[in-house]
Amino acid sequence: MSKLIGNAIFGQSGGPTAVINASAAGVFTEALKQTGHIEKVFGAANGIVGMLNEVFYDIGQEDPKELELLKTTPSSALGSCRYKLANAEDDETDYKRLLEVFKKYNIRYFFYNGGNDSMDTCNKISKFLQKANYECRVMGVPKTIDNDLYGTDHCPGFASAAKYIATTTMEVYLDARVYDTGMITVIEIMGRHAGWLTASSVLAAYKGYGPDLIYLPEVDFDIDKMLSDVKRVYDKEKKVIVAVSEGVQTKEGKFIPELVSEGDVSVDAFGHKQLGGTATVLANYLKEKIGCKVRGIELSLMQRCAAHLASKADVEESYLAGQTAVRCAVDGMTDYMVGFQRPENGAYTCEIKLIPLDTVANTEKKVPREWINKDGNFVNSKFIEYALPLIQGESQIAIEEGLPRWARLKKIPVTK
């Protein structure tokens, strides 16, 4: 493939993570080195929305030290979005606009950082640009705490969220056992259709401070069965911790909040129901049925922004994903997402693999059923063997006056 010279643009999409900016740092620092191929490096404000609106920043004017600090800065430094592109065959308006912008700024390298829906966006744009005969190398950079991207062993962001969940569950376990009275604690953990995050609470149990029951979306949720499970543990121990995914559904397909909602549950641009409230609903139900003290805890946004508990392995792999995307694009690769794989046997090592965008877009990877016990209320050692290597190491955050020092980007707008 011939040498391609032009500008590069990078965008972040979907929910933020503790390490999404590490991928940004990988893309930016590597792209700025590729002066023989990439002339200027742009960062899009709010993902694809910024590209459509011509709002992006000149990364070449940022202080290299601040770009380095991105590696340990949580959230999406450039801003994110949940904008859904229509299928090009139905409506080409956004695609034609993007092509116009890409031509105007001579954008020949496009890197998009996100999860399932973001890879769908990346795939759609890539295919349209090919059809329009506009040479632009498109690479997806994976990101999702949900760990549900197809084709990759794990996703950047998952390990840090898992480490936070396991640690916090251990802390809750100790706190819930302070008093001599009975108590049930329900911990709600993120995960719409895949239970990777909730399953991570088993790492706390592995250390002796974890949940008694774990419920994932991979198994139909039966509230009567849960009540029986909880009663069994409570009658014996007088203390129960339940870890439950926000996305568990009944066999009829209803989410737990829908069991008590009088109206429709709101949805986002991609048609995803806005969940939350599962712990509260179940806590109220258990209090009514069992009569003891019950506490519902929703870990909420802390699962994805707790950089103080980020996994060092996750930070390094996230940076590597961004770096690799640039190197592969410069070498002539396009239409792929960077993924990870590990050897089937032996010590854990993370190796790079490339996955075609059209195979990863909108395909969810779920926790294998054989990793969940027969009763569907806990996970087994296979998950521990999978997840434990991913949470290793402590991320070293820069500290200033006793508090974290996050990256401070100047965000100088690109004009033409």
C-alpha positions as a LaTeX table, in Angstrom:
\begin{tabular}{lrrr}
\hline
Residue & $x$ (\AA) & $y$ (\AA) & $z$ (\AA) \\
\hline
Met1 & 0.00 & 0.00 & 0.00 \\
Ser2 & 1.29 & 3.45 & $-0.92$ \\
Lys3 & 2.46 & 5.92 & 1.68 \\
Leu4 & $-0.38$ & 8.09 & 2.93 \\
Ile5 & 0.33 & 11.63 & 4.11 \\
Gly6 & $-2.26$ & 13.79 & 5.84 \\
Asn7 & $-3.75$ & 14.77 & 9.16 \\
Ala8 & $-5.12$ & 12.53 & 11.91 \\
Ile9 & $-8.18$ & 12.93 & 14.11 \\
Phe10 & $-9.09$ & 11.10 & 17.31 \\
Gly11 & $-12.42$ & 11.01 & 19.11 \\
Gln12 & $-13.85$ & 9.49 & 22.28 \\
Ser13 & $-17.36$ & 8.09 & 22.47 \\
Gly14 & $-19.73$ & 6.43 & 24.91 \\
Gly15 & $-19.25$ & 6.15 & 28.66 \\
Pro16 & $-15.91$ & 7.27 & 30.11 \\
Thr17 & $-13.55$ & 5.01 & 32.05 \\
Ala18 & $-10.64$ & 5.41 & 34.45 \\
Val19 & $-8.21$ & 4.71 & 31.59 \\
Ile20 & $-9.82$ & 5.95 & 28.37 \\
Asn21 & $-7.41$ & 8.90 & 28.40 \\
Ala22 & $-4.49$ & 6.48 & 28.53 \\
Ser23 & $-5.58$ & 5.35 & 25.05 \\
Ala24 & $-5.80$ & 8.99 & 24.00 \\
Ala25 & $-2.24$ & 9.50 & 25.26 \\
Gly26 & $-1.14$ & 6.47 & 23.24 \\
Val27 & $-2.74$ & 7.81 & 20.06 \\
Phe28 & $-1.52$ & 11.38 & 20.52 \\
Thr29 & 2.09 & 10.68 & 21.48 \\
Glu30 & 2.55 & 8.09 & 18.73 \\
Ala31 & 0.79 & 10.16 & 16.04 \\
Leu32 & 2.93 & 13.20 & 16.85 \\
Lys33 & 6.02 & 11.07 & 16.25 \\
Gln34 & 4.87 & 9.94 & 12.81 \\
Thr35 & 5.91 & 13.15 & 11.06 \\
Gly36 & 6.64 & 11.40 & 7.78 \\
His37 & 3.00 & 10.30 & 7.52 \\
Ile38 & 0.92 & 12.44 & 9.87 \\
Glu39 & 1.28 & 16.19 & 9.54 \\
Lys40 & $-1.16$ & 17.39 & 12.22 \\
Val41 & $-3.02$ & 15.66 & 15.02 \\
Phe42 & $-6.53$ & 16.76 & 15.98 \\
Gly43 & $-8.72$ & 15.83 & 18.93 \\
Ala44 & $-12.47$ & 15.96 & 18.31 \\
Ala45 & $-14.69$ & 17.62 & 20.91 \\
Asn46 & $-17.44$ & 15.20 & 21.96 \\
Gly47 & $-16.57$ & 12.48 & 19.51 \\
Ile48 & $-18.34$ & 12.29 & 16.17 \\
Val49 & $-20.46$ & 15.32 & 17.09 \\
Gly50 & $-17.35$ & 17.50 & 17.16 \\
Met51 & $-16.31$ & 16.21 & 13.75 \\
Leu52 & $-19.72$ & 16.97 & 12.27 \\
Asn53 & $-19.67$ & 20.46 & 13.80 \\
Glu54 & $-16.00$ & 21.14 & 12.98 \\
Val55 & $-15.06$ & 21.50 & 16.64 \\
Phe56 & $-11.67$ & 19.95 & 17.29 \\
Tyr57 & $-8.38$ & 20.83 & 18.89 \\
Asp58 & $-4.78$ & 21.07 & 17.72 \\
Ile59 & $-3.01$ & 18.45 & 19.82 \\
Gly60 & 0.37 & 19.53 & 18.45 \\
Gln61 & 0.08 & 22.69 & 20.54 \\
Glu62 & $-0.38$ & 20.84 & 23.81 \\
Asp63 & 2.39 & 20.53 & 26.38 \\
Pro64 & 3.90 & 17.00 & 26.05 \\
Lys65 & 3.92 & 16.74 & 29.86 \\
Glu66 & 0.15 & 17.25 & 29.93 \\
Leu67 & $-0.32$ & 14.59 & 27.26 \\
Glu68 & 1.71 & 12.24 & 29.44 \\
Leu69 & $-0.56$ & 13.02 & 32.41 \\
Leu70 & $-3.52$ & 11.82 & 30.36 \\
Lys71 & $-2.36$ & 8.28 & 31.13 \\
Thr72 & $-3.60$ & 8.58 & 34.72 \\
Thr73 & $-6.43$ & 11.11 & 34.22 \\
Pro74 & $-9.95$ & 9.63 & 34.37 \\
Ser75 & $-13.00$ & 10.42 & 32.24 \\
Ser76 & $-12.96$ & 11.57 & 28.59 \\
Ala77 & $-10.63$ & 14.55 & 28.29 \\
Leu78 & $-12.03$ & 15.58 & 24.91 \\
Gly79 & $-15.66$ & 15.01 & 25.87 \\
Ser80 & $-17.84$ & 12.18 & 24.67 \\
Cys81 & $-21.19$ & 11.62 & 22.97 \\
Arg82 & $-23.89$ & 9.04 & 22.38 \\
Tyr83 & $-24.75$ & 10.04 & 18.83 \\
Lys84 & $-26.11$ & 7.33 & 16.56 \\
Leu85 & $-25.36$ & 7.52 & 12.84 \\
Ala86 & $-28.16$ & 6.35 & 10.60 \\
Asn87 & $-27.39$ & 3.59 & 8.13 \\
Ala88 & $-25.84$ & 5.21 & 5.07 \\
Glu89 & $-28.32$ & 3.48 & 2.76 \\
Asp90 & $-31.15$ & 5.19 & 4.67 \\
Asp91 & $-29.63$ & 8.63 & 5.18 \\
Glu92 & $-26.23$ & 9.82 & 3.95 \\
Thr93 & $-26.48$ & 13.32 & 5.41 \\
Asp94 & $-23.98$ & 12.84 & 8.27 \\
Tyr95 & $-21.62$ & 10.81 & 6.10 \\
Lys96 & $-21.49$ & 13.45 & 3.39 \\
Arg97 & $-20.85$ & 16.07 & 6.04 \\
Leu98 & $-18.00$ & 14.02 & 7.51 \\
Leu99 & $-16.48$ & 13.52 & 4.08 \\
Glu100 & $-16.68$ & 17.29 & 3.52 \\
Val101 & $-14.90$ & 17.93 & 6.83 \\
Phe102 & $-12.27$ & 15.27 & 6.19 \\
Lys103 & $-11.47$ & 16.73 & 2.78 \\
Lys104 & $-11.38$ & 20.29 & 4.11 \\
Tyr105 & $-8.83$ & 19.39 & 6.79 \\
Asn106 & $-7.07$ & 16.66 & 4.80 \\
Ile107 & $-7.89$ & 14.06 & 7.45 \\
Arg108 & $-6.40$ & 10.75 & 6.29 \\
Tyr109 & $-6.24$ & 8.94 & 9.63 \\
Phe110 & $-9.31$ & 8.44 & 11.81 \\
Phe111 & $-9.09$ & 6.85 & 15.27 \\
Tyr112 & $-12.25$ & 6.28 & 17.31 \\
Asn113 & $-12.22$ & 5.17 & 20.93 \\
Gly114 & $-15.28$ & 3.44 & 22.34 \\
Gly115 & $-17.40$ & 0.34 & 22.88 \\
Asn116 & $-19.96$ & $-1.57$ & 20.84 \\
Asp117 & $-21.89$ & 1.38 & 19.47 \\
Ser118 & $-18.70$ & 3.35 & 18.83 \\
Met119 & $-17.23$ & 0.48 & 16.82 \\
Asp120 & $-20.46$ & 0.46 & 14.81 \\
Thr121 & $-19.95$ & 4.16 & 14.12 \\
Cys122 & $-16.32$ & 3.52 & 13.18 \\
Asn123 & $-17.34$ & 0.69 & 10.85 \\
Lys124 & $-20.05$ & 2.72 & 9.12 \\
Ile125 & $-17.71$ & 5.64 & 8.47 \\
Ser126 & $-14.95$ & 3.38 & 7.22 \\
Lys127 & $-17.25$ & 1.66 & 4.72 \\
Phe128 & $-18.69$ & 4.96 & 3.50 \\
Leu129 & $-15.26$ & 6.49 & 2.94 \\
Gln130 & $-14.22$ & 3.42 & 0.96 \\
Lys131 & $-17.35$ & 3.66 & $-1.15$ \\
Ala132 & $-16.64$ & 7.35 & $-1.76$ \\
Asn133 & $-13.05$ & 6.46 & $-2.85$ \\
Tyr134 & $-11.60$ & 8.72 & $-0.17$ \\
Glu135 & $-8.43$ & 7.17 & 1.17 \\
Cys136 & $-8.51$ & 7.34 & 4.94 \\
Arg137 & $-7.22$ & 4.72 & 7.34 \\
Val138 & $-9.75$ & 3.98 & 10.05 \\
Met139 & $-8.89$ & 2.19 & 13.29 \\
Gly140 & $-11.05$ & 1.45 & 16.31 \\
Val141 & $-9.52$ & 1.74 & 19.76 \\
Pro142 & $-11.47$ & $-0.42$ & 22.27 \\
Lys143 & $-12.95$ & 0.95 & 25.46 \\
Thr144 & $-15.67$ & $-0.30$ & 27.75 \\
Ile145 & $-15.86$ & $-1.17$ & 31.40 \\
Asp146 & $-18.61$ & $-3.63$ & 30.43 \\
Asn147 & $-15.95$ & $-5.86$ & 28.79 \\
Asp148 & $-18.48$ & $-6.98$ & 26.19 \\
Leu149 & $-16.65$ & $-6.23$ & 22.93 \\
Tyr150 & $-16.48$ & $-9.21$ & 20.62 \\
Gly151 & $-13.16$ & $-10.72$ & 19.57 \\
Thr152 & $-10.92$ & $-9.34$ & 22.30 \\
Asp153 & $-9.97$ & $-11.22$ & 25.47 \\
His154 & $-10.74$ & $-8.12$ & 27.51 \\
Cys155 & $-11.37$ & $-4.40$ & 27.03 \\
Pro156 & $-9.44$ & $-1.39$ & 28.30 \\
Gly157 & $-11.34$ & 0.02 & 31.26 \\
Phe158 & $-12.76$ & $-3.26$ & 32.52 \\
Ala159 & $-9.84$ & $-4.24$ & 34.75 \\
Ser160 & $-9.77$ & $-0.92$ & 36.62 \\
Ala161 & $-13.53$ & $-1.02$ & 37.15 \\
Ala162 & $-13.25$ & $-4.65$ & 38.31 \\
Lys163 & $-10.51$ & $-3.70$ & 40.77 \\
Tyr164 & $-12.66$ & $-0.89$ & 42.17 \\
Ile165 & $-15.70$ & $-3.16$ & 42.47 \\
Ala166 & $-13.76$ & $-5.94$ & 44.22 \\
Thr167 & $-12.05$ & $-3.52$ & 46.61 \\
Thr168 & $-15.23$ & $-1.61$ & 47.45 \\
Thr169 & $-17.14$ & $-4.85$ & 48.01 \\
Met170 & $-14.46$ & $-5.94$ & 50.48 \\
Glu171 & $-14.83$ & $-2.63$ & 52.32 \\
Val172 & $-18.63$ & $-2.91$ & 52.37 \\
Tyr173 & $-18.33$ & $-6.47$ & 53.67 \\
Leu174 & $-16.39$ & $-5.31$ & 56.74 \\
Asp175 & $-18.66$ & $-2.34$ & 57.36 \\
Ala176 & $-21.80$ & $-4.49$ & 57.12 \\
Arg177 & $-20.56$ & $-6.75$ & 59.92 \\
Val178 & $-19.93$ & $-4.10$ & 62.56 \\
Tyr179 & $-23.19$ & $-4.53$ & 64.48 \\
Asp180 & $-24.69$ & $-7.61$ & 66.10 \\
Thr181 & $-28.02$ & $-7.19$ & 64.34 \\
Gly182 & $-29.01$ & $-8.88$ & 61.10 \\
Met183 & $-28.60$ & $-7.00$ & 57.83 \\
Ile184 & $-28.89$ & $-7.60$ & 54.11 \\
Thr185 & $-26.87$ & $-5.48$ & 51.68 \\
Val186 & $-27.71$ & $-5.32$ & 47.99 \\
Ile187 & $-24.93$ & $-3.92$ & 45.79 \\
Glu188 & $-25.98$ & $-2.82$ & 42.31 \\
Ile189 & $-23.21$ & $-3.02$ & 39.72 \\
Met190 & $-23.17$ & $-1.75$ & 36.14 \\
Gly191 & $-23.78$ & $-4.12$ & 33.23 \\
Arg192 & $-26.73$ & $-4.01$ & 30.85 \\
His193 & $-26.65$ & $-7.35$ & 29.06 \\
Ala194 & $-23.27$ & $-8.75$ & 30.13 \\
Gly195 & $-22.30$ & $-9.45$ & 33.72 \\
Trp196 & $-18.51$ & $-9.10$ & 33.64 \\
Leu197 & $-18.45$ & $-6.26$ & 36.17 \\
Thr198 & $-20.83$ & $-7.88$ & 38.61 \\
Ala199 & $-18.93$ & $-11.14$ & 38.33 \\
Ser200 & $-15.83$ & $-9.21$ & 39.41 \\
Ser201 & $-17.26$ & $-9.00$ & 42.91 \\
Val202 & $-16.25$ & $-12.67$ & 43.25 \\
Leu203 & $-12.65$ & $-11.46$ & 43.54 \\
Ala204 & $-13.67$ & $-10.03$ & 46.92 \\
Ala205 & $-15.13$ & $-13.41$ & 47.90 \\
Tyr206 & $-11.87$ & $-15.02$ & 46.75 \\
Lys207 & $-10.16$ & $-12.98$ & 49.46 \\
Gly208 & $-12.79$ & $-13.86$ & 52.06 \\
Tyr209 & $-14.69$ & $-10.55$ & 52.06 \\
Gly210 & $-17.20$ & $-10.89$ & 49.28 \\
Pro211 & $-20.84$ & $-11.40$ & 48.36 \\
Asp212 & $-22.85$ & $-14.47$ & 49.24 \\
Leu213 & $-24.91$ & $-14.27$ & 46.05 \\
Ile214 & $-24.13$ & $-12.93$ & 42.58 \\
Tyr215 & $-26.75$ & $-12.41$ & 39.86 \\
Leu216 & $-25.79$ & $-11.71$ & 36.24 \\
Pro217 & $-27.85$ & $-10.83$ & 33.13 \\
Glu218 & $-26.67$ & $-14.05$ & 31.49 \\
Val219 & $-29.19$ & $-15.96$ & 33.62 \\
Asp220 & $-32.93$ & $-15.16$ & 33.78 \\
Phe221 & $-33.69$ & $-13.46$ & 37.09 \\
Asp222 & $-36.36$ & $-15.03$ & 39.27 \\
Ile223 & $-37.25$ & $-12.79$ & 42.18 \\
Asp224 & $-38.84$ & $-15.64$ & 44.13 \\
Lys225 & $-35.71$ & $-17.76$ & 43.70 \\
Met226 & $-33.59$ & $-14.81$ & 44.87 \\
Leu227 & $-35.78$ & $-14.43$ & 47.95 \\
Ser228 & $-35.30$ & $-18.11$ & 48.75 \\
Asp229 & $-31.52$ & $-17.78$ & 48.26 \\
Val230 & $-31.32$ & $-14.75$ & 50.54 \\
Lys231 & $-33.48$ & $-16.35$ & 53.26 \\
Arg232 & $-31.29$ & $-19.44$ & 53.25 \\
Val233 & $-28.11$ & $-17.40$ & 53.84 \\
Tyr234 & $-29.77$ & $-15.00$ & 56.29 \\
Asp235 & $-31.21$ & $-17.76$ & 58.46 \\
Lys236 & $-27.71$ & $-19.20$ & 58.82 \\
Glu237 & $-25.49$ & $-16.11$ & 58.99 \\
Lys238 & $-27.77$ & $-13.14$ & 59.77 \\
Lys239 & $-25.62$ & $-11.20$ & 57.31 \\
Val240 & $-26.09$ & $-11.31$ & 53.53 \\
Ile241 & $-24.42$ & $-9.46$ & 50.70 \\
Val242 & $-26.02$ & $-9.67$ & 47.26 \\
Ala243 & $-24.19$ & $-8.43$ & 44.15 \\
Val244 & $-26.59$ & $-7.85$ & 41.28 \\
Ser245 & $-26.14$ & $-6.46$ & 37.80 \\
Glu246 & $-28.30$ & $-3.47$ & 36.92 \\
Gly247 & $-29.29$ & $-5.34$ & 33.76 \\
Val248 & $-30.71$ & $-8.56$ & 35.20 \\
Gln249 & $-34.03$ & $-9.42$ & 33.56 \\
Thr250 & $-36.90$ & $-11.76$ & 34.22 \\
Lys251 & $-37.63$ & $-14.51$ & 31.72 \\
Glu252 & $-40.27$ & $-12.15$ & 30.30 \\
Gly253 & $-37.52$ & $-9.64$ & 29.52 \\
Lys254 & $-38.34$ & $-7.08$ & 32.20 \\
Phe255 & $-35.62$ & $-5.19$ & 34.05 \\
Ile256 & $-36.04$ & $-4.98$ & 37.83 \\
Pro257 & $-36.93$ & $-1.22$ & 37.85 \\
Glu258 & $-39.66$ & $-1.98$ & 35.30 \\
Leu259 & $-41.37$ & $-4.25$ & 37.82 \\
Val260 & $-42.34$ & $-1.19$ & 39.86 \\
Ser261 & $-42.26$ & 1.58 & 37.21 \\
Glu262 & $-45.62$ & 3.10 & 36.39 \\
Gly263 & $-44.39$ & 4.63 & 33.14 \\
Asp264 & $-41.93$ & 3.85 & 30.39 \\
Val265 & $-38.25$ & 3.63 & 31.28 \\
Ser266 & $-36.35$ & 6.28 & 29.31 \\
Val267 & $-33.96$ & 5.27 & 26.54 \\
Asp268 & $-30.84$ & 6.83 & 25.02 \\
Ala269 & $-30.02$ & 7.54 & 21.36 \\
Phe270 & $-29.11$ & 3.90 & 20.76 \\
Gly271 & $-32.37$ & 2.60 & 22.24 \\
His272 & $-30.75$ & 1.43 & 25.50 \\
Lys273 & $-33.04$ & 1.63 & 28.51 \\
Gln274 & $-31.71$ & 3.93 & 31.21 \\
Leu275 & $-31.33$ & 1.64 & 34.18 \\
Gly276 & $-30.53$ & 2.30 & 37.82 \\
Gly277 & $-32.64$ & 1.65 & 40.88 \\
Thr278 & $-32.25$ & $-2.13$ & 40.88 \\
Ala279 & $-30.64$ & $-2.14$ & 44.34 \\
Thr280 & $-33.37$ & 0.09 & 45.79 \\
Val281 & $-36.18$ & $-2.02$ & 44.34 \\
Leu282 & $-34.68$ & $-5.27$ & 45.61 \\
Ala283 & $-33.78$ & $-3.78$ & 49.01 \\
Asn284 & $-37.37$ & $-2.62$ & 49.55 \\
Tyr285 & $-38.68$ & $-6.01$ & 48.43 \\
Leu286 & $-36.39$ & $-7.94$ & 50.77 \\
Lys287 & $-37.17$ & $-5.65$ & 53.70 \\
Glu288 & $-40.88$ & $-6.26$ & 53.20 \\
Lys289 & $-40.46$ & $-10.03$ & 52.89 \\
Ile290 & $-37.81$ & $-10.69$ & 55.54 \\
Gly291 & $-38.29$ & $-7.75$ & 57.91 \\
Cys292 & $-34.67$ & $-7.03$ & 58.81 \\
Lys293 & $-32.51$ & $-4.03$ & 58.04 \\
Val294 & $-31.72$ & $-3.89$ & 54.32 \\
Arg295 & $-29.41$ & $-1.48$ & 52.58 \\
Gly296 & $-29.27$ & $-0.89$ & 48.83 \\
Ile297 & $-25.98$ & 0.45 & 47.44 \\
Glu298 & $-25.54$ & 1.63 & 43.85 \\
Leu299 & $-21.85$ & 1.92 & 42.95 \\
Ser300 & $-22.89$ & 4.21 & 40.09 \\
Leu301 & $-20.33$ & 6.40 & 38.29 \\
Met302 & $-17.49$ & 5.56 & 40.65 \\
Gln303 & $-17.08$ & 2.25 & 38.83 \\
Arg304 & $-15.82$ & 4.05 & 35.77 \\
Cys305 & $-14.07$ & 7.12 & 37.16 \\
Ala306 & $-12.11$ & 5.76 & 40.13 \\
Ala307 & $-8.62$ & 6.34 & 38.75 \\
His308 & $-7.18$ & 6.14 & 42.28 \\
Leu309 & $-7.80$ & 2.37 & 42.09 \\
Ala310 & $-6.87$ & 1.84 & 38.46 \\
Ser311 & $-5.03$ & $-1.30$ & 37.50 \\
Lys312 & $-1.49$ & $-0.62$ & 36.32 \\
Ala313 & $-1.89$ & $-3.41$ & 33.75 \\
Asp314 & $-5.05$ & $-1.71$ & 32.47 \\
Val315 & $-3.34$ & 1.68 & 32.14 \\
Glu316 & $-0.43$ & 0.19 & 30.22 \\
Glu317 & $-2.61$ & $-1.91$ & 27.93 \\
Ser318 & $-4.94$ & 1.02 & 27.23 \\
Tyr319 & $-1.97$ & 3.16 & 26.23 \\
Leu320 & $-0.67$ & 0.30 & 24.07 \\
Ala321 & $-4.05$ & 0.04 & 22.29 \\
Gly322 & $-3.88$ & 3.68 & 21.20 \\
Gln323 & $-0.23$ & 3.46 & 20.26 \\
Thr324 & $-0.79$ & 0.29 & 18.23 \\
Ala325 & $-3.76$ & 1.77 & 16.35 \\
Val326 & $-1.54$ & 4.56 & 15.04 \\
Arg327 & 1.36 & 2.28 & 14.13 \\
Cys328 & $-0.92$ & $-0.12$ & 12.27 \\
Ala329 & $-2.61$ & 2.70 & 10.35 \\
Val330 & 0.72 & 4.19 & 9.30 \\
Asp331 & 1.80 & 0.72 & 8.17 \\
Gly332 & $-1.22$ & 0.57 & 5.87 \\
Met333 & $-3.86$ & $-1.18$ & 8.00 \\
Thr334 & $-7.44$ & 0.08 & 8.01 \\
Asp335 & $-10.91$ & $-1.08$ & 8.98 \\
Tyr336 & $-9.79$ & $-2.87$ & 12.16 \\
Met337 & $-10.18$ & $-2.60$ & 15.91 \\
Val338 & $-7.17$ & $-3.25$ & 18.13 \\
Gly339 & $-7.82$ & $-6.23$ & 20.40 \\
Phe340 & $-6.04$ & $-8.34$ & 23.00 \\
Gln341 & $-5.41$ & $-12.04$ & 23.35 \\
Arg342 & $-3.63$ & $-14.19$ & 25.91 \\
Pro343 & $-2.05$ & $-17.64$ & 25.65 \\
Glu344 & $-4.29$ & $-20.54$ & 26.62 \\
Asn345 & $-1.74$ & $-21.88$ & 29.07 \\
Gly346 & 1.07 & $-20.46$ & 31.17 \\
Ala347 & 1.60 & $-17.09$ & 32.79 \\
Tyr348 & $-0.56$ & $-14.18$ & 31.68 \\
Thr349 & 0.74 & $-12.06$ & 28.83 \\
Cys350 & $-1.21$ & $-9.62$ & 26.73 \\
Glu351 & $-0.70$ & $-9.83$ & 22.97 \\
Ile352 & $-2.15$ & $-7.62$ & 20.26 \\
Lys353 & $-4.59$ & $-8.85$ & 17.64 \\
Leu354 & $-6.53$ & $-6.96$ & 14.97 \\
Ile355 & $-10.25$ & $-7.58$ & 14.58 \\
Pro356 & $-12.25$ & $-6.50$ & 11.47 \\
Leu357 & $-14.62$ & $-3.70$ & 12.39 \\
Asp358 & $-17.62$ & $-5.31$ & 10.74 \\
Thr359 & $-17.30$ & $-8.38$ & 12.97 \\
Val360 & $-16.99$ & $-6.46$ & 16.24 \\
Ala361 & $-19.63$ & $-3.77$ & 15.65 \\
Asn362 & $-22.74$ & $-4.26$ & 17.80 \\
Thr363 & $-21.79$ & $-7.80$ & 18.86 \\
Glu364 & $-21.85$ & $-8.42$ & 22.60 \\
Lys365 & $-19.56$ & $-10.85$ & 24.43 \\
Lys366 & $-21.12$ & $-12.34$ & 27.54 \\
Val367 & $-19.80$ & $-14.22$ & 30.55 \\
Pro368 & $-19.64$ & $-17.91$ & 29.54 \\
Arg369 & $-22.48$ & $-19.89$ & 31.10 \\
Glu370 & $-19.99$ & $-22.50$ & 32.29 \\
Trp371 & $-18.36$ & $-19.81$ & 34.47 \\
Ile372 & $-21.67$ & $-19.40$ & 36.35 \\
Asn373 & $-22.87$ & $-21.99$ & 38.85 \\
Lys374 & $-25.83$ & $-24.27$ & 38.10 \\
Asp375 & $-28.21$ & $-22.27$ & 40.32 \\
Gly376 & $-27.28$ & $-19.03$ & 38.55 \\
Asn377 & $-26.46$ & $-17.22$ & 41.79 \\
Phe378 & $-22.65$ & $-17.22$ & 41.83 \\
Val379 & $-19.60$ & $-17.54$ & 39.56 \\
Asn380 & $-16.84$ & $-20.11$ & 39.77 \\
Ser381 & $-13.05$ & $-20.22$ & 39.79 \\
Lys382 & $-12.84$ & $-19.92$ & 36.00 \\
Phe383 & $-13.80$ & $-16.28$ & 36.28 \\
Ile384 & $-11.25$ & $-15.67$ & 39.02 \\
Glu385 & $-8.52$ & $-17.22$ & 36.85 \\
Tyr386 & $-9.60$ & $-14.94$ & 34.01 \\
Ala387 & $-9.91$ & $-11.65$ & 35.90 \\
Leu388 & $-7.21$ & $-11.78$ & 38.56 \\
Pro389 & $-4.23$ & $-11.15$ & 36.23 \\
Leu390 & $-5.97$ & $-8.09$ & 34.77 \\
Ile391 & $-6.18$ & $-6.11$ & 38.00 \\
Gln392 & $-2.51$ & $-6.37$ & 38.94 \\
Gly393 & $-0.30$ & $-3.40$ & 39.78 \\
Glu394 & $-0.97$ & 0.04 & 41.17 \\
Ser395 & $-1.28$ & 3.03 & 38.86 \\
Gln396 & 1.02 & 5.84 & 39.99 \\
Ile397 & $-0.97$ & 9.07 & 39.90 \\
Ala398 & 0.81 & 12.43 & 40.03 \\
Ile399 & 0.00 & 14.19 & 43.31 \\
Glu400 & $-0.12$ & 17.93 & 43.88 \\
Glu401 & $-0.75$ & 19.30 & 47.39 \\
Gly402 & $-2.10$ & 15.94 & 48.49 \\
Leu403 & $-4.60$ & 15.63 & 45.63 \\
Pro404 & $-4.42$ & 14.10 & 42.14 \\
Arg405 & $-2.90$ & 16.21 & 39.40 \\
Trp406 & $-4.97$ & 15.60 & 36.28 \\
Ala407 & $-4.00$ & 16.64 & 32.76 \\
Arg408 & $-4.85$ & 20.22 & 31.85 \\
Leu409 & $-5.24$ & 20.52 & 28.10 \\
Lys410 & $-5.27$ & 23.94 & 26.46 \\
Lys411 & $-7.73$ & 22.74 & 23.80 \\
Ile412 & $-6.75$ & 25.23 & 21.14 \\
Pro413 & $-9.43$ & 25.12 & 18.40 \\
Val414 & $-8.48$ & 24.19 & 14.87 \\
Thr415 & $-9.62$ & 26.81 & 12.36 \\
Lys416 & $-9.44$ & 27.00 & 8.60 \\
\hline
\end{tabular}
